[in-house]
């Protein structure tokens, strides 16, 4: 393998190729998460809040119940309601009850939330170039295949 992980961890060898791959995945995930966190922070969001906005944009104008949003999250964070509360306070999402079942609360992205996502798009495209500059399309497909092999059923 390459030397980037060895330099990053100041380690000359690994017990097994699986351990090296595992550590590479953790370091890569932390790197990408840091990039996304930094970008989201520029717009006053956490990456989980950004994920919620994207999920709600995908179903706009209908919206979802909180549990449905939680099931679709990239991170299975237990505090989705708290993150949504902050988005409601900032005017990026709204909540309402279904007329046919008043027990169900539906969260929807607001126009302000949609506008924020549009404003973020150029920076996200720029971030996507980070991958395109380093990995070919074939490598991206293979990387996705391998990741899905790790977490898939």
C-alpha positions in Angstrom: 0.0 0.0 0.0 0.9 3.7 0.0 2.8 5.6 2.6 0.1 8.2 3.4 -1.4 6.2 6.2 2.0 5.3 7.6 3.0 8.9 7.7 -0.4 10.0 9.1 -0.2 7.5 11.9 3.6 7.6 12.3 3.5 3.8 12.0 5.8 1.7 9.8 3.7 -1.5 9.6 0.3 -3.0 10.3 -0.7 -6.3 11.7 -2.7 -7.3 8.7 -3.9 -5.9 5.4 -7.4 -5.8 6.9 -6.1 -3.7 9.8 -4.5 -1.3 7.3 -7.6 -1.1 5.2 -9.8 -0.5 8.3 -7.5 2.3 9.5 -7.4 3.8 6.1 -11.2 3.8 6.0 -11.4 5.6 9.4 -8.8 8.2 8.4 -10.5 8.8 5.1 -13.9 9.1 6.7 -12.6 11.6 9.3 -11.0 13.6 6.4 -14.2 13.7 4.4 -16.3 14.4 7.5 -14.0 17.3 8.3 -14.4 18.8 4.9 -18.2 18.5 5.0 -18.4 19.8 8.6 -16.3 22.8 7.6 -18.5 23.6 4.6 -21.7 23.2 6.5 -20.4 25.4 9.3 -19.8 28.2 6.8 -23.6 28.2 6.3 -24.5 27.8 10.0 -25.4 24.1 9.8 -24.1 20.8 11.1 -23.7 18.1 8.5 -26.7 16.3 10.1 -28.8 19.4 9.6 -27.6 19.6 6.0 -28.6 16.0 5.5 -32.1 16.7 6.9 -32.5 19.6 4.5 -31.5 17.4 1.6 -33.9 14.7 2.6 -36.8 17.1 2.9 -35.9 18.8 -0.4 -36.2 15.4 -2.0 -39.8 15.1 -0.9 -40.7 18.8 -1.3 -43.4 20.0 -1.0 -44.9 17.0 0.9 -42.5 16.6 3.8 -41.9 13.6 6.2 -42.6 12.6 9.7 -39.5 12.7 12.0 -39.1 8.9 12.0 -39.1 8.8 8.2 -36.3 11.4 8.1 -34.3 9.5 10.8 -34.5 6.3 8.7 -33.0 8.1 5.7 -30.2 9.9 7.5 -26.6 9.1 6.6 -25.7 9.1 10.3 -28.2 7.2 12.5 -28.1 10.0 15.0 -30.5 9.6 17.9 -31.1 13.4 18.2 -32.9 14.0 14.9 -35.7 15.9 16.7 -33.3 18.3 18.4 -31.6 19.0 15.1 -35.0 19.6 13.5 -35.9 21.9 16.3 -32.9 24.1 15.5 -33.9 24.1 11.8 -37.4 25.2 12.7 -36.0 28.0 14.9 -33.8 29.2 12.0 -36.8 29.1 9.6 -35.3 26.4 7.3 -38.0 23.9 8.0 -41.6 24.0 9.3 -43.8 21.6 11.1 -47.5 20.8 10.8 -50.0 18.1 11.6 -51.8 16.0 9.0 -55.4 16.8 8.7 -56.4 13.2 8.4 -54.4 12.1 11.5 -53.6 14.9 13.9 -51.1 12.7 15.8 -48.6 12.8 12.9 -46.3 15.8 12.7 -44.9 16.4 9.2 -41.7 18.4 8.7 -41.2 20.3 5.5 -38.4 22.3 4.0 -39.2 26.0 3.7 -38.4 28.3 0.8 -35.6 29.7 2.9 -34.2 26.2 3.3 -34.4 25.6 -0.4 -32.6 28.8 -1.1 -29.8 27.9 1.4 -29.3 24.6 -0.4 -29.0 26.4 -3.7 -26.4 28.8 -2.1 -24.4 25.8 -0.9 -24.4 24.0 -4.2 -21.3 25.7 -5.8 -19.2 24.9 -2.7 -20.5 21.3 -2.7 -19.6 21.0 -6.4 -16.2 22.2 -5.6 -15.9 19.6 -2.9 -17.0 16.9 -5.3 -14.0 17.9 -7.5 -11.8 16.7 -4.6 -12.9 13.2 -5.5 -12.9 13.6 -9.2 -9.3 14.9 -9.1 -8.1 11.9 -7.1 -10.3 9.0 -8.3 -11.4 8.0 -11.8 -15.0 7.1 -12.5 -14.0 3.4 -12.5 -12.3 3.8 -9.1 -15.3 5.6 -7.7 -17.6 2.8 -8.8 -15.2 0.2 -7.3 -14.8 2.2 -4.1 -18.6 2.4 -3.8 -18.9 -1.4 -4.4 -16.3 -2.1 -1.7 -18.0 0.2 0.8 -21.4 -1.4 0.2 -19.8 -4.8 0.6 -18.6 -3.6 4.1 -21.9 -2.2 5.3 -24.5 -4.0 3.1 -26.5 -7.0 4.1 
